[in-house]
């Protein structure tokens, strides 16, 4: 099922007047893992910001479920429509892992009656036990923080998950675990997972690989 | 709801930073509470005094005018003493006539007469000093001015309509009832027991009433005991000082009073130890009756019955109207109609200064405190920029981020408010006392000039002219100024509802301003920028 469509998406930074993305076209479907690869500065993270609703494209359109993101309430979209996993986790540092999840559920207006119980379950699913769940983020390792990041991305029940270099700061063992979780989300839970990376190991789990170069994105492999 | 929960959680999560904020807010609130309590109590005290002093109208001899005319006509050398003829008088009739003024809320007329009795003996009465009714008692027409202690002496005071001591609780009716009509009286239990007086007995009191000297009266041709007819009434001439030309015309009147009650007196027998033993000054010898009783035998223009009327204006703004009415009814230009501004200023000035100081102090603290608080909040928010970026990236709306920050600041402020109110309420009294003491000292230094007497140079380079401020002629006018007015040196401050709401308002404004300072700063950034900056 078509989850996200990019139609001639372009992006120009105000100051540089340089087109970072130039007429990008792509279709992302549910149940698949996509990776977007490219050199540093190629526009990977910019594309991810546009898809995440953190920024707006200067030309073209991004359709989520057939609706143009530019016309949607982007706060609402970020809260419910998409789950974002950041390379540097971006969690509330002095809150516990569980509190981060509950807060995210509150923001997405989750109907779950036992939010804390749901948060523990979600964290357990990504490999965080209850004791660890009650620790503040500052006391967790990078791998644990990334697992919390994944759990948070899932907390609003989105059909689309995007991850920006999710294993960039992790060791190989943890990277493998994280990738297993992400592929499982696509292949088992039917979510559309888009991973921005330049790691070969990550591209190895992808169903579809896109490459960005010179502001243009092309399908490298399927 | 989760915004509030998250705000409370954030307060604990960022406790170090919040404690610092709380200390600043607490200092501001405590200072503001202290200053506001002092300020508002001062304002209430000032307003109260303002109303009291401006609502009571005084008809007062124009001392400046009198001394000016005295200086112009003064004799060479020596002290010049005013005789009854030279001091303008306001007769009791006019005083009482003014009580009907439409501009008054109420008036209080009282009177007194010095008397003796052949029926009963006063407590501490000294037979050797007992007044011979045929002898004059002081300066005619200058009632209450010249008592010769131990010489010519009345033994009783007949008081007309002076019932304050009963309402104040220092006297109470032991038996019987208060006078309901004229010619009835109540006596002290001690006086009644000493003389075997019972309720229903009739007692006779004698008093001297005086007439003004006719213009053609020549003191050098008059002798003590001469009888002179004035307005159809016979008076006995009394020459007090031939050299100074002081003489009087007196006649004896008799009050026949029925005792209707006996009162118990909690007052000391003598208010002044120096006067102990003189029957006239013994409180137990006071005979309480109606003013109408005292005025009954009095003819128009006669002195001897001291009348004192206090006028309370319906509105302080009516002072001009009241004066116009008094002038129309015959009040001489020698009198001023005024409110007691001088006493008001003397009494209230330290409180006014205290109010000013507290207000200035509060504004300074609020101003400086607000600047420090805004800076501190601004720094604090900058530190939380990343957290806010994360919340925004998670989809939290700007308004909710702002609401969360405001809730945090409100919660901190609320805790500080509770502590600050307590601390301020405790601190305000000693702080108020401390400032008031210094202000009273300053005021007393300023007011160290003589109060009751006014001294001006006598004409012809002679000695000073001395005029006693508040008494004159046959009547004491309108209560007079509070000659011995002392600065208010005690003020009980307390936290009232109005102050409480003002403090809450200030606290709310502080919390909002502090939160706004941070929010406006942070919401300018898009979450992507905050996160990119961080990453």
Interface residues (C-beta under 8 A of the other chain):
Chain A: X49 X52 X54 X55 X75 X76 X77 X78 X79 X80 X84 X86 X87 X88 X90 X91 X92 X93 X94 X95 X99 X103 X104 X106 X107 X108 X152 X156
Chain B: X2 X6 X9 X13 X14 X386 X387 X389 X390 X391 X392 X393 X394 X395 X396 X397 X526 X527 X528 X531 X534 X535
